[in-house]
Amino acid sequence: MTQIAMDFRSDKYYYRSSWFQLVRPMTLTGTLTPVLVGTGVAATQGPIQFDVFFALLFAALLIQAATNLFNDYYDFRNGQDQDKWTLNHADAHGPSHAVVPYAAGSMLGITIIIGAWLAFMSSFWVILAGILGISFGFLYSAGPRPLCSIGLGETVAFIFLGPVITILGYSVQGHTVDIQIAAISLPFAMLIASMILTNNIRDMEKDSTFRKTLPAILGRARAINILVTLLSIAYLTVVGLVLYNVIAWQALAVLLALPLAFRLRWSLRRGAKRSEEIKGMKWAAWHHWAFGLLFSCGVWIGFLIS
């Protein structure tokens, strides 16, 4: 650890992969699809301001991307994921370690500007949501006790990439928040929490040196039971929303994502190979993409043909 800290000060480490991979594009559905659904629900109640929609989407994606950058930056500072970085510049395709926080900070700076415009165009509640989103995105990985290291990673993701972002997609279009949009946001809260939980189950051994994640606190078996519960509630919520005519029946297209959910659970079964557990995170990401996009398409198609 001493050698690593010394090398940080001399700016010698470089990210092996590209900027694109550093941003973790597979996780960005956590922002994209809730905004699409929130806006789609708003469209059923009145005209859409597409400039506001794109501004919110871009700002939210920047916050999540910056959070991902900070996560890799601080993980390495704390002695984790050292295989992602190299001292040999010729082997690297990404930035130096020292550049990463400046890039993340620039993203957040742009977000603040967009947020101010969004607040002017819609509601000043956007400013509070933005401040909290940026703060918790940073504290997720930074500080002496990052939120992800004390078993709160799933909770933070549940709140900000579930209710907060879905409701923002709806409310910036001029609509008052109600119980229906809160219920519609619930599947996204479950999905993103399941993705974080899958990552933490996979990394239990690696995280034991620095983090006290939820699987470490509850144990692997209980964590997997919670994972199954989260996935089940996500599907049951959509079915319930359709049965109560809150959203169009086309949203039941999410059921097409069920094979990915089963594949995710199978990768974490007792006796699974380590290689299968590692791939579990990919299945979680693909599941989030499939479920989220199918949900979004169902909501928008239901609106367009109504």
C-alpha positions in Angstrom: 0.0 0.0 0.0 2.9 2.4 0.7 4.4 1.8 -2.7 1.0 2.4 -4.4 0.5 5.7 -2.5 3.9 6.9 -3.5 3.2 6.0 -7.2 -0.1 8.0 -7.0 1.9 11.1 -6.2 4.2 10.6 -9.2 1.3 10.0 -11.6 2.6 6.8 -13.0 -0.5 4.7 -13.3 -2.6 4.5 -16.4 -6.0 2.8 -17.1 -5.5 -0.3 -19.2 -8.8 0.0 -21.0 -10.4 2.9 -22.8 -12.3 5.9 -21.5 -15.4 4.2 -22.9 -14.9 1.2 -20.6 -14.0 3.4 -17.7 -17.4 5.1 -17.8 -19.0 1.6 -17.7 -21.6 2.1 -20.4 -23.5 -1.1 -19.5 -24.5 0.5 -16.2 -25.9 3.7 -17.7 -29.3 2.1 -18.3 -29.8 2.8 -14.6 -30.3 6.4 -15.7 -31.5 6.1 -19.3 -34.6 3.9 -18.8 -36.1 5.6 -15.7 -36.0 8.9 -17.5 -37.6 7.4 -20.6 -40.4 5.8 -18.5 -41.0 8.9 -16.4 -41.2 11.0 -19.5 -43.4 8.5 -21.2 -45.9 8.6 -18.3 -45.8 12.4 -18.5 -46.7 12.2 -22.2 -49.9 10.4 -21.3 -51.0 13.5 -19.4 -49.9 16.3 -21.7 -47.4 17.6 -24.2 -43.7 16.9 -23.8 -40.9 19.5 -23.8 -38.2 17.5 -25.6 -35.5 20.1 -24.8 -36.1 19.5 -21.1 -36.2 15.8 -21.6 -32.8 15.6 -23.4 -31.2 18.1 -20.9 -32.3 16.0 -17.9 -31.2 12.8 -19.6 -27.8 14.2 -20.4 -27.3 15.7 -16.9 -28.3 12.4 -15.2 -26.0 10.4 -17.5 -23.1 12.7 -16.6 -23.7 12.2 -12.9 -23.8 8.5 -13.2 -20.7 8.5 -15.4 -18.8 10.7 -13.0 -19.8 8.4 -10.1 -18.4 5.4 -12.1 -15.1 7.4 -12.6 -14.8 8.2 -8.9 -15.6 4.6 -8.0 -12.6 3.3 -10.1 -10.4 6.1 -8.9 -11.0 5.5 -5.2 -11.1 1.7 -5.5 -7.5 1.7 -6.8 -6.4 4.2 -4.2 -7.7 1.8 -1.6 -5.7 -1.1 -3.1 -8.5 -2.7 -5.2 -8.7 -3.6 -8.9 -5.0 -3.0 -9.4 -5.1 -5.2 -12.5 -7.1 -2.4 -14.3 -4.1 -0.1 -14.1 -0.5 -0.3 -15.3 2.7 1.6 -15.0 3.5 1.0 -18.6 1.9 3.7 -20.7 2.3 1.6 -23.8 0.0 -1.0 -22.4 -2.7 1.5 -21.6 -5.6 2.8 -23.6 -7.1 5.1 -21.1 -6.2 8.1 -18.9 -3.6 8.4 -16.1 -5.0 7.9 -12.6 -4.5 11.5 -11.7 -6.6 12.8 -14.6 -9.7 10.8 -13.6 -11.1 13.0 -10.8 -10.6 16.1 -13.0 -12.6 14.5 -15.7 -15.3 13.5 -13.2 -15.4 17.0 -11.7 -15.8 18.5 -15.2 -18.8 16.2 -15.8 -20.3 17.4 -12.6 -19.6 21.0 -13.5 -21.5 20.7 -16.7 -24.3 19.0 -14.8 -24.6 21.9 -12.5 -25.0 24.3 -15.4 -27.7 22.1 -17.0 -29.4 21.7 -13.6 -29.7 25.4 -13.2 -31.4 25.7 -16.6 -33.7 22.8 -15.8 -34.7 24.5 -12.6 -35.5 27.7 -14.5 -37.5 25.8 -17.1 -39.4 23.5 -14.6 -39.0 23.5 -10.9 -36.4 24.5 -8.4 -36.8 21.1 -6.7 -34.4 20.0 -9.5 -31.6 21.9 -7.8 -32.1 20.0 -4.5 -32.3 16.6 -6.4 -29.2 17.5 -8.3 -27.2 18.5 -5.2 -28.2 15.3 -3.4 -27.5 13.2 -6.5 -24.0 14.7 -6.9 -23.2 14.5 -3.2 -24.2 10.9 -2.8 -22.6 9.9 -6.1 -19.3 11.3 -4.7 -19.7 9.9 -1.2 -20.6 6.4 -2.7 -16.8 5.9 -3.3 -15.0 8.8 -1.6 -14.0 9.6 1.9 -12.6 7.5 4.8 -15.9 5.5 5.0 -17.5 5.4 1.5 -21.1 4.5 1.5 -20.4 1.4 -0.6 -18.1 0.2 2.1 -20.6 0.2 4.9 -23.4 -1.8 3.3 -25.3 1.2 1.8 -24.4 0.9 -1.9 -27.7 -0.8 -2.7 -29.7 1.7 -0.7 -28.1 4.7 -2.4 -28.7 3.2 -5.9 -32.2 2.2 -4.9 -33.2 5.7 -4.0 -31.4 7.8 -6.7 -31.7 5.5 -9.7 -35.2 4.4 -8.8 -37.7 6.9 -7.4 -35.6 10.1 -7.8 -34.7 9.9 -11.4 -38.0 8.4 -12.6 -40.0 11.1 -10.7 -37.7 13.8 -12.1 -38.4 12.6 -15.7 -42.1 13.0 -14.9 -42.1 16.2 -12.8 -39.8 18.3 -15.0 -42.6 18.1 -17.6 -44.8 20.1 -15.3 -46.7 17.3 -13.5 -47.3 17.0 -9.8 -45.8 13.9 -8.1 -48.3 11.4 -7.0 -48.5 7.8 -5.7 -48.8 6.4 -9.3 -45.4 7.7 -10.5 -43.8 6.6 -7.3 -45.2 3.1 -7.9 -44.0 3.1 -11.5 -40.5 4.0 -10.3 -40.3 0.9 -8.0 -39.2 -1.6 -10.6 -36.2 0.5 -11.4 -35.2 0.8 -7.7 -35.4 -3.0 -7.5 -33.4 -3.5 -10.7 -30.5 -1.2 -9.9 -30.3 -2.5 -6.3 -30.1 -6.0 -7.7 -27.3 -5.0 -10.0 -25.2 -3.5 -7.2 -26.0 -6.5 -5.0 -24.9 -8.9 -7.7 -21.6 -7.0 -8.0 -21.1 -7.2 -4.2 -21.9 -10.9 -4.1 -19.4 -11.6 -6.9 -16.7 -9.4 -5.1 -17.2 -10.6 -1.6 -13.6 -12.0 -1.2 -12.0 -9.0 -2.9 -14.0 -6.5 -0.9 -13.2 -8.1 2.4 -9.9 -6.1 2.7 -11.7 -2.7 2.5 -15.5 -2.9 2.2 -18.2 -4.2 4.5 -20.8 -4.8 1.8 -24.3 -6.1 2.3 -23.4 -9.7 1.4 -20.5 -9.5 3.8 -22.9 -8.4 6.6 -25.7 -10.8 5.8 -23.8 -13.7 4.3 -23.9 -15.0 0.7 -27.0 -17.1 1.0 -29.1 -14.4 2.5 -27.8 -11.9 0.0 -28.8 -14.2 -2.9 -32.3 -14.6 -1.3 -32.6 -10.8 -1.3 -31.5 -10.6 -4.9 -34.2 -13.0 -5.9 -36.7 -11.0 -3.9 -35.7 -7.8 -5.6 -36.0 -9.3 -9.1 -39.4 -10.9 -8.2 -40.8 -7.6 -6.9 -39.7 -5.8 -10.0 -41.8 -8.1 -12.2 -44.7 -8.3 -9.9 -44.9 -4.6 -9.7 -45.2 -4.2 -13.4 -47.9 -6.9 -13.6 -49.8 -5.1 -10.8 -49.5 -1.7 -12.5 -51.0 -3.2 -15.6 -53.8 -5.0 -13.8 -54.8 -1.7 -12.1 -54.6 0.2 -15.4 -51.8 2.5 -14.2 -49.7 1.7 -17.3 -50.5 0.2 -20.7 -50.6 -3.6 -21.0 -47.7 -3.4 -23.5 -45.4 -2.9 -20.5 -45.9 -6.7 -19.9 -43.1 -7.0 -22.6 -40.8 -7.0 -19.6 -41.6 -10.7 -19.1 -39.4 -11.3 -22.1 -36.5 -10.4 -19.9 -37.2 -13.3 -17.5 -34.7 -15.7 -19.1 -31.9 -13.2 -18.3 -33.1 -13.1 -14.6 -33.1 -16.9 -14.4 -29.6 -16.9 -16.0 -28.4 -14.4 -13.4 -29.7 -16.5 -10.6 -28.2 -19.7 -12.1 -24.7 -18.0 -12.2 -24.8 -17.6 -8.5 -26.1 -21.1 -7.6 -24.3 -23.1 -4.9 -21.4 -24.9 -6.5 -21.1 -22.5 -9.5 -17.7 -22.0 -10.9 -15.9 -18.8 -10.2 -16.0 -17.9 -13.9 -19.8 -18.2 -13.8 -20.0 -15.9 -10.7 -17.9 -13.3 -12.5 -20.2 -13.5 -15.5 -23.1 -13.0 -13.2 -22.5 -9.2 -13.2 -22.8 -9.2 -17.0 -26.1 -11.1 -16.8 -27.3 -8.5 -14.2 -26.3 -5.6 -16.6 -27.9 -7.3 -19.6 -31.1 -8.0 -17.5 -31.3 -4.3 -16.5 -30.9 -3.2 -20.1 -33.5 -5.7 -21.4 -36.1 -5.1 -18.6 -35.6 -1.3 -18.7 -35.8 -1.0 -22.5 -38.8 -3.3 -22.7 -40.6 -1.4 -20.0 -39.8 1.9 -21.7 -41.0 0.6 -25.1 -44.2 -0.7 -23.5 -45.0 2.6 -21.9 -44.3 4.6 -25.0 -46.1 2.2 -27.4 -49.1 2.2 -25.1 -49.1 6.0 -25.2 -48.7 6.2 -29.0 -51.5 3.8 -29.8 -53.9 5.0 -27.2 
